[in-house]
């Protein structure tokens, strides 16, 4: 039996991914085959007639099978692009998603008046947000924390590979910080209601449960974080938290007395996505 050409396998892979209802069948097929052959996605497009060897077909079919079973593309590739960085990614932490990049923009916007703000990320996962803030704002004093030793090991590995010095600590939310010691708290916490976890896609359920499960209403961690942040933030400091698209009003309601302002900010798709709250400045 003759072996398929690269173009043949690309077409069959795309069709297979369509049947599996993968969101981006063409793009995923191209990137997987490129990864398996050590090519760029553009080189794949230019080598449709390339004959494949038995070992190459075996490698590619295994990669395609893994994706078809719902394993995230980012886990298979081992990396994900996040803003200006290439982040190592695997099952130890939440897969960084494009909408989360906006957290860094919000932090830069709210802290633009400060030269060396003290910023802490709660729940660093891969470290993508904290490392991006430190990479783009060299004078910022950035730290991060997580409950998961596995996530912290991955974040520290990313910091080492990227050459970005950022302390990552194991702690529960903001435990251990002195009152009024931070200019901003940034977080993409677990915010999915516990009852919704079993109905998530196989791909999303590859993320650690600790990074997904937000308790009964999805906002248990967000509520605790808002309560602690009010004590830890300096007057006028900012709490910036990602939440679910239907959790905007509920998230804002968590910020009552002691907060000067609180609002939900949409992501680039126009969906409610971020709680943006400012602690009452000392002069108010």
TORKOL-4160 file (C-alpha; in steps of 0.2 Angstrom, whole numbers, padded with zeros to 4 digits, m for minus):
284
<pt num="1" X="0000" Y="0000" Z="0000"/>
<pt num="2" X="0007" Y="0017" Z="m0005"/>
<pt num="3" X="0010" Y="0029" Z="0009"/>
<pt num="4" X="0001" Y="0046" Z="0008"/>
<pt num="5" X="0009" Y="0062" Z="0003"/>
<pt num="6" X="0010" Y="0077" Z="0016"/>
<pt num="7" X="m0005" Y="0085" Z="0007"/>
<pt num="8" X="m0015" Y="0069" Z="0008"/>
<pt num="9" X="m0012" Y="0067" Z="0026"/>
<pt num="10" X="m0016" Y="0085" Z="0030"/>
<pt num="11" X="m0033" Y="0084" Z="0021"/>
<pt num="12" X="m0038" Y="0068" Z="0030"/>
<pt num="13" X="m0032" Y="0075" Z="0046"/>
<pt num="14" X="m0043" Y="0091" Z="0044"/>
<pt num="15" X="m0058" Y="0080" Z="0039"/>
<pt num="16" X="m0055" Y="0069" Z="0055"/>
<pt num="17" X="m0054" Y="0085" Z="0066"/>
<pt num="18" X="m0070" Y="0091" Z="0058"/>
<pt num="19" X="m0079" Y="0075" Z="0063"/>
<pt num="20" X="m0073" Y="0077" Z="0080"/>
<pt num="21" X="m0079" Y="0095" Z="0081"/>
<pt num="22" X="m0063" Y="0102" Z="0085"/>
<pt num="23" X="m0064" Y="0121" Z="0084"/>
<pt num="24" X="m0050" Y="0125" Z="0072"/>
<pt num="25" X="m0048" Y="0109" Z="0061"/>
<pt num="26" X="m0037" Y="0117" Z="0048"/>
<pt num="27" X="m0026" Y="0126" Z="0059"/>
<pt num="28" X="m0024" Y="0112" Z="0071"/>
<pt num="29" X="m0020" Y="0100" Z="0057"/>
<pt num="30" X="m0007" Y="0111" Z="0050"/>
<pt num="31" X="0002" Y="0115" Z="0066"/>
<pt num="32" X="0002" Y="0096" Z="0072"/>
<pt num="33" X="0009" Y="0090" Z="0056"/>
<pt num="34" X="0022" Y="0104" Z="0056"/>
<pt num="35" X="0027" Y="0099" Z="0074"/>
<pt num="36" X="0028" Y="0081" Z="0070"/>
<pt num="37" X="0039" Y="0084" Z="0055"/>
<pt num="38" X="0050" Y="0098" Z="0062"/>
<pt num="39" X="0043" Y="0111" Z="0050"/>
<pt num="40" X="0034" Y="0127" Z="0051"/>
<pt num="41" X="0016" Y="0128" Z="0046"/>
<pt num="42" X="0021" Y="0138" Z="0030"/>
<pt num="43" X="0033" Y="0124" Z="0025"/>
<pt num="44" X="0019" Y="0111" Z="0027"/>
<pt num="45" X="0009" Y="0122" Z="0014"/>
<pt num="46" X="0023" Y="0122" Z="0002"/>
<pt num="47" X="0027" Y="0103" Z="0003"/>
<pt num="48" X="0010" Y="0095" Z="m0001"/>
<pt num="49" X="0018" Y="0083" Z="m0013"/>
<pt num="50" X="0031" Y="0077" Z="m0001"/>
<pt num="51" X="0031" Y="0058" Z="0001"/>
<pt num="52" X="0030" Y="0053" Z="0019"/>
<pt num="53" X="0040" Y="0038" Z="0026"/>
<pt num="54" X="0033" Y="0024" Z="0037"/>
<pt num="55" X="0041" Y="0032" Z="0053"/>
<pt num="56" X="0034" Y="0049" Z="0049"/>
<pt num="57" X="0017" Y="0043" Z="0046"/>
<pt num="58" X="0017" Y="0033" Z="0063"/>
<pt num="59" X="0023" Y="0049" Z="0072"/>
<pt num="60" X="0010" Y="0060" Z="0064"/>
<pt num="61" X="m0005" Y="0047" Z="0066"/>
<pt num="62" X="m0001" Y="0046" Z="0085"/>
<pt num="63" X="m0001" Y="0065" Z="0086"/>
<pt num="64" X="m0018" Y="0066" Z="0077"/>
<pt num="65" X="m0025" Y="0053" Z="0088"/>
<pt num="66" X="m0020" Y="0062" Z="0104"/>
<pt num="67" X="m0029" Y="0078" Z="0097"/>
<pt num="68" X="m0044" Y="0068" Z="0092"/>
<pt num="69" X="m0046" Y="0061" Z="0110"/>
<pt num="70" X="m0047" Y="0079" Z="0116"/>
<pt num="71" X="m0030" Y="0082" Z="0122"/>
<pt num="72" X="m0026" Y="0101" Z="0120"/>
<pt num="73" X="m0016" Y="0106" Z="0105"/>
<pt num="74" X="m0005" Y="0116" Z="0117"/>
<pt num="75" X="m0001" Y="0101" Z="0128"/>
<pt num="76" X="0004" Y="0091" Z="0112"/>
<pt num="77" X="0015" Y="0105" Z="0105"/>
<pt num="78" X="0022" Y="0109" Z="0122"/>
<pt num="79" X="0021" Y="0128" Z="0120"/>
<pt num="80" X="0009" Y="0142" Z="0118"/>
<pt num="81" X="0011" Y="0160" Z="0112"/>
<pt num="82" X="0006" Y="0173" Z="0125"/>
<pt num="83" X="0008" Y="0191" Z="0121"/>
<pt num="84" X="0027" Y="0192" Z="0117"/>
<pt num="85" X="0032" Y="0176" Z="0125"/>
<pt num="86" X="0033" Y="0158" Z="0121"/>
<pt num="87" X="0027" Y="0149" Z="0136"/>
<pt num="88" X="0030" Y="0130" Z="0140"/>
<pt num="89" X="0013" Y="0122" Z="0143"/>
<pt num="90" X="0008" Y="0105" Z="0149"/>
<pt num="91" X="m0005" Y="0096" Z="0160"/>
<pt num="92" X="0002" Y="0104" Z="0176"/>
<pt num="93" X="m0007" Y="0121" Z="0174"/>
<pt num="94" X="m0021" Y="0129" Z="0165"/>
<pt num="95" X="m0019" Y="0132" Z="0146"/>
<pt num="96" X="m0016" Y="0151" Z="0144"/>
<pt num="97" X="m0030" Y="0158" Z="0133"/>
<pt num="98" X="m0030" Y="0173" Z="0122"/>
<pt num="99" X="m0043" Y="0183" Z="0132"/>
<pt num="100" X="m0032" Y="0182" Z="0147"/>
<pt num="101" X="m0018" Y="0192" Z="0139"/>
<pt num="102" X="m0030" Y="0207" Z="0142"/>
<pt num="103" X="m0026" Y="0206" Z="0160"/>
<pt num="104" X="m0009" Y="0213" Z="0157"/>
<pt num="105" X="m0016" Y="0227" Z="0147"/>
<pt num="106" X="m0028" Y="0232" Z="0161"/>
<pt num="107" X="m0013" Y="0231" Z="0174"/>
<pt num="108" X="m0003" Y="0243" Z="0163"/>
<pt num="109" X="m0017" Y="0255" Z="0160"/>
<pt num="110" X="m0021" Y="0256" Z="0179"/>
<pt num="111" X="m0003" Y="0257" Z="0185"/>
<pt num="112" X="0003" Y="0269" Z="0171"/>
<pt num="113" X="0005" Y="0283" Z="0184"/>
<pt num="114" X="0017" Y="0273" Z="0194"/>
<pt num="115" X="0036" Y="0270" Z="0190"/>
<pt num="116" X="0039" Y="0254" Z="0201"/>
<pt num="117" X="0022" Y="0247" Z="0206"/>
<pt num="118" X="0022" Y="0232" Z="0217"/>
<pt num="119" X="0011" Y="0219" Z="0208"/>
<pt num="120" X="0006" Y="0201" Z="0213"/>
<pt num="121" X="m0002" Y="0188" Z="0203"/>
<pt num="122" X="m0013" Y="0175" Z="0212"/>
<pt num="123" X="m0014" Y="0158" Z="0204"/>
<pt num="124" X="0001" Y="0159" Z="0191"/>
<pt num="125" X="m0001" Y="0143" Z="0182"/>
<pt num="126" X="0011" Y="0143" Z="0169"/>
<pt num="127" X="0017" Y="0160" Z="0174"/>
<pt num="128" X="0012" Y="0168" Z="0158"/>
<pt num="129" X="0004" Y="0184" Z="0166"/>
<pt num="130" X="0017" Y="0188" Z="0179"/>
<pt num="131" X="0031" Y="0185" Z="0166"/>
<pt num="132" X="0023" Y="0196" Z="0153"/>
<pt num="133" X="0021" Y="0210" Z="0166"/>
<pt num="134" X="0039" Y="0209" Z="0171"/>
<pt num="135" X="0045" Y="0207" Z="0153"/>
<pt num="136" X="0035" Y="0222" Z="0147"/>
<pt num="137" X="0038" Y="0233" Z="0162"/>
<pt num="138" X="0056" Y="0230" Z="0168"/>
<pt num="139" X="0054" Y="0242" Z="0183"/>
<pt num="140" X="0039" Y="0233" Z="0190"/>
<pt num="141" X="0041" Y="0223" Z="0206"/>
<pt num="142" X="0031" Y="0207" Z="0201"/>
<pt num="143" X="0028" Y="0192" Z="0211"/>
<pt num="144" X="0017" Y="0177" Z="0209"/>
<pt num="145" X="0009" Y="0163" Z="0219"/>
<pt num="146" X="0000" Y="0146" Z="0217"/>
<pt num="147" X="m0007" Y="0132" Z="0228"/>
<pt num="148" X="m0001" Y="0119" Z="0216"/>
<pt num="149" X="0018" Y="0113" Z="0218"/>
<pt num="150" X="0016" Y="0107" Z="0200"/>
<pt num="151" X="0011" Y="0123" Z="0193"/>
<pt num="152" X="0024" Y="0133" Z="0202"/>
<pt num="153" X="0038" Y="0121" Z="0195"/>
<pt num="154" X="0031" Y="0124" Z="0178"/>
<pt num="155" X="0031" Y="0143" Z="0181"/>
<pt num="156" X="0048" Y="0143" Z="0188"/>
<pt num="157" X="0054" Y="0133" Z="0173"/>
<pt num="158" X="0047" Y="0146" Z="0161"/>
<pt num="159" X="0055" Y="0160" Z="0170"/>
<pt num="160" X="0072" Y="0151" Z="0169"/>
<pt num="161" X="0070" Y="0148" Z="0150"/>
<pt num="162" X="0064" Y="0165" Z="0147"/>
<pt num="163" X="0078" Y="0173" Z="0158"/>
<pt num="164" X="0064" Y="0183" Z="0167"/>
<pt num="165" X="0067" Y="0185" Z="0186"/>
<pt num="166" X="0051" Y="0183" Z="0195"/>
<pt num="167" X="0049" Y="0175" Z="0212"/>
<pt num="168" X="0035" Y="0162" Z="0212"/>
<pt num="169" X="0029" Y="0157" Z="0230"/>
<pt num="170" X="0017" Y="0143" Z="0236"/>
<pt num="171" X="0003" Y="0151" Z="0246"/>
<pt num="172" X="m0016" Y="0152" Z="0247"/>
<pt num="173" X="m0022" Y="0168" Z="0239"/>
<pt num="174" X="m0014" Y="0183" Z="0248"/>
<pt num="175" X="m0009" Y="0174" Z="0264"/>
<pt num="176" X="0007" Y="0181" Z="0271"/>
<pt num="177" X="0006" Y="0199" Z="0263"/>
<pt num="178" X="0007" Y="0214" Z="0275"/>
<pt num="179" X="m0008" Y="0226" Z="0275"/>
<pt num="180" X="m0007" Y="0240" Z="0261"/>
<pt num="181" X="0008" Y="0232" Z="0253"/>
<pt num="182" X="0003" Y="0230" Z="0235"/>
<pt num="183" X="m0002" Y="0242" Z="0221"/>
<pt num="184" X="m0012" Y="0229" Z="0211"/>
<pt num="185" X="m0018" Y="0211" Z="0213"/>
<pt num="186" X="m0020" Y="0202" Z="0196"/>
<pt num="187" X="m0028" Y="0185" Z="0195"/>
<pt num="188" X="m0036" Y="0172" Z="0183"/>
<pt num="189" X="m0044" Y="0161" Z="0197"/>
<pt num="190" X="m0055" Y="0146" Z="0195"/>
<pt num="191" X="m0072" Y="0152" Z="0192"/>
<pt num="192" X="m0082" Y="0138" Z="0185"/>
<pt num="193" X="m0096" Y="0131" Z="0196"/>
<pt num="194" X="m0093" Y="0114" Z="0203"/>
<pt num="195" X="m0109" Y="0107" Z="0195"/>
<pt num="196" X="m0103" Y="0112" Z="0178"/>
<pt num="197" X="m0087" Y="0103" Z="0178"/>
<pt num="198" X="m0093" Y="0086" Z="0172"/>
<pt num="199" X="m0101" Y="0095" Z="0157"/>
<pt num="200" X="m0085" Y="0103" Z="0151"/>
<pt num="201" X="m0077" Y="0098" Z="0135"/>
<pt num="202" X="m0064" Y="0084" Z="0136"/>
<pt num="203" X="m0051" Y="0097" Z="0131"/>
<pt num="204" X="m0055" Y="0109" Z="0145"/>
<pt num="205" X="m0056" Y="0095" Z="0158"/>
<pt num="206" X="m0037" Y="0091" Z="0154"/>
<pt num="207" X="m0034" Y="0107" Z="0164"/>
<pt num="208" X="m0031" Y="0104" Z="0183"/>
<pt num="209" X="m0047" Y="0104" Z="0193"/>
<pt num="210" X="m0039" Y="0116" Z="0205"/>
<pt num="211" X="m0038" Y="0129" Z="0191"/>
<pt num="212" X="m0056" Y="0126" Z="0186"/>
<pt num="213" X="m0067" Y="0123" Z="0201"/>
<pt num="214" X="m0074" Y="0139" Z="0208"/>
<pt num="215" X="m0086" Y="0131" Z="0221"/>
<pt num="216" X="m0104" Y="0131" Z="0221"/>
<pt num="217" X="m0108" Y="0147" Z="0212"/>
<pt num="218" X="m0090" Y="0148" Z="0203"/>
<pt num="219" X="m0086" Y="0164" Z="0213"/>
<pt num="220" X="m0080" Y="0156" Z="0230"/>
<pt num="221" X="m0062" Y="0160" Z="0226"/>
<pt num="222" X="m0066" Y="0177" Z="0219"/>
<pt num="223" X="m0075" Y="0182" Z="0234"/>
<pt num="224" X="m0061" Y="0177" Z="0246"/>
<pt num="225" X="m0049" Y="0186" Z="0235"/>
<pt num="226" X="m0059" Y="0202" Z="0235"/>
<pt num="227" X="m0060" Y="0201" Z="0254"/>
<pt num="228" X="m0041" Y="0199" Z="0256"/>
<pt num="229" X="m0037" Y="0212" Z="0243"/>
<pt num="230" X="m0046" Y="0225" Z="0252"/>
<pt num="231" X="m0034" Y="0223" Z="0266"/>
<pt num="232" X="m0018" Y="0220" Z="0256"/>
<pt num="233" X="m0020" Y="0234" Z="0243"/>
<pt num="234" X="m0013" Y="0251" Z="0246"/>
<pt num="235" X="m0026" Y="0265" Z="0246"/>
<pt num="236" X="m0030" Y="0268" Z="0227"/>
<pt num="237" X="m0024" Y="0250" Z="0223"/>
<pt num="238" X="m0032" Y="0239" Z="0210"/>
<pt num="239" X="m0040" Y="0222" Z="0209"/>
<pt num="240" X="m0040" Y="0214" Z="0192"/>
<pt num="241" X="m0048" Y="0197" Z="0190"/>
<pt num="242" X="m0054" Y="0187" Z="0176"/>
<pt num="243" X="m0072" Y="0179" Z="0177"/>
<pt num="244" X="m0085" Y="0170" Z="0167"/>
<pt num="245" X="m0095" Y="0179" Z="0154"/>
<pt num="246" X="m0110" Y="0178" Z="0164"/>
<pt num="247" X="m0103" Y="0183" Z="0181"/>
<pt num="248" X="m0100" Y="0201" Z="0178"/>
<pt num="249" X="m0114" Y="0208" Z="0190"/>
<pt num="250" X="m0111" Y="0195" Z="0203"/>
<pt num="251" X="m0092" Y="0199" Z="0203"/>
<pt num="252" X="m0095" Y="0217" Z="0205"/>
<pt num="253" X="m0107" Y="0214" Z="0219"/>
<pt num="254" X="m0093" Y="0207" Z="0229"/>
<pt num="255" X="m0084" Y="0224" Z="0230"/>
<pt num="256" X="m0095" Y="0234" Z="0243"/>
<pt num="257" X="m0089" Y="0246" Z="0257"/>
<pt num="258" X="m0071" Y="0251" Z="0255"/>
<pt num="259" X="m0070" Y="0251" Z="0236"/>
<pt num="260" X="m0071" Y="0267" Z="0227"/>
<pt num="261" X="m0076" Y="0259" Z="0211"/>
<pt num="262" X="m0080" Y="0242" Z="0203"/>
<pt num="263" X="m0085" Y="0237" Z="0186"/>
<pt num="264" X="m0084" Y="0223" Z="0174"/>
<pt num="265" X="m0074" Y="0225" Z="0158"/>
<pt num="266" X="m0078" Y="0216" Z="0142"/>
<pt num="267" X="m0065" Y="0206" Z="0132"/>
<pt num="268" X="m0061" Y="0209" Z="0114"/>
<pt num="269" X="m0076" Y="0198" Z="0109"/>
<pt num="270" X="m0088" Y="0210" Z="0119"/>
<pt num="271" X="m0091" Y="0197" Z="0133"/>
<pt num="272" X="m0090" Y="0202" Z="0152"/>
<pt num="273" X="m0073" Y="0196" Z="0157"/>
<pt num="274" X="m0064" Y="0206" Z="0170"/>
<pt num="275" X="m0068" Y="0213" Z="0187"/>
<pt num="276" X="m0059" Y="0229" Z="0189"/>
<pt num="277" X="m0060" Y="0237" Z="0206"/>
<pt num="278" X="m0051" Y="0251" Z="0215"/>
<pt num="279" X="m0048" Y="0252" Z="0233"/>
<pt num="280" X="m0054" Y="0268" Z="0240"/>
<pt num="281" X="m0040" Y="0281" Z="0240"/>
<pt num="282" X="m0034" Y="0288" Z="0256"/>
<pt num="283" X="m0041" Y="0306" Z="0252"/>
<pt num="284" X="m0059" Y="0299" Z="0250"/>
